[in-house]
Amino acid sequence: MELKISSQSHADHAVVTVRGEVDLYTAPQLHSALVDALDDGARRLVVEMSGVEFCDSTGMNVLLSAMKRSREQGGDLVLAAPRPAVTKILEVTGLDGVFTVADSTGVPDQAPTTTP
């Protein structure tokens, strides 16, 4: 399946909307989009994932790398509105305790929260 990515910058943060499947073949596209957003001055990244049907370990590594880079710049990375299949992967891998997960792109300013 094709991966579609769009990005919108807002002051010191960017909303990166991802649609499709994130896997070994498409993860480099996601990596490029996240790095571009950080290079363009965004410290905080919101990755809107309501359209992501599948995300493998390669995709999770891309998200972890972007989160680390964002935090090094004094920001953070938030996963917004992940579908149940992606939420399950986060839970099984324990990454739901690492990432900040929000129900929508209305990003919380407090500690990480997880969606049910």
N, C-alpha and C positions, 0 to 999 in steps of 0.2 A: 504494500500500500504506500502511496505517496505521502510525504510529509509536507505540510504547509505551515509556514512560520511568518508571522507579522509582528512588528514592534512599534510601540508608541512611546516617545519620551515625554516625561513630565518632570520638569525641574531636576531634582537629584535622583529620580527613579525612572525605570522603564518597565512597561508591561509588554511581555513577550508572549504572544498567543500562539499556541502549538496545536495542530490538528493532524491526526493520523496515527501512525505507529513509529515509535522511537526504538530503533534496533541498531545492530552493527552497521547497517548500510546507511541509515538516515541520521545517526547520532552526530556525524561530523557537521551536518547542516545546523543542528541545534547548537553544537559547540560554537560554530562561527557566529551565529546570531547572538548568543549570550556574550561572547567576547567582544563583538562589535558594540553591543549596548554598553558594556563596561568601558570600552575604549572611548565611547562618545560622551562619557562623563557620568553615567548612571552609577550610583553607589549601591542603590537598592534595586534588586530585580524581582519583579513579580512574574512568575511563569504561570500563565493561565492555561490549565490543562484539561478543561472540560471536554475538549475534543480529542484527547489522547486515548486511544482504545487499547494500546499496549505499550509498555516500556520495559525493555530488558536491562540486564546489568550494565551494558555499554551506555545506555541512556542514563541510568542512575549515576554512573561514574562521571558523565558529562555534567549532570546537575550538581554533584558533590564538588567537582572542580570549580564550577562557576560560583558556588556558595563560598568556597574557600577564598577565591580571588576577590569576591565582593567584600567579604569580612576583612581581608587584608587592607582594603581601601576604606574601612570604617563603615561599611554597609552590611547588607544581608541579602538573602534570597528567600523568597516565599513561594511555595507551590499553592496555587489557587484553584479550587474546585476540581480536584482530581476525581476521575470516575472510580467506581468501586473496584475495578480490576487493578488500577494503579494503586489505590489505597491499600489493597490486599498485599501487593508487592512491598510497599513501604512497611506494612506491619510485619510481614514474614521476615524481612531483612533487618528489622529493628531501626530502619531509617525514619520511621514516623517520629522517633524521639530525637532525631538529628535535625531534620528539616522543620521549618515553620510551615504548617499547613493551614490554609484558610478556606472557608466555605465559598468565598467569592473574591474578587479583586479588591474589595474594600478591606485592605490589609490591616491587621491588628498592629498596634504599637507596643503591645506587651509581649510576654514570654510566648514560646511556641505553644500552639494548640493543635489538636488533631480533629479530623472529622470522623464521625462514626462510620 
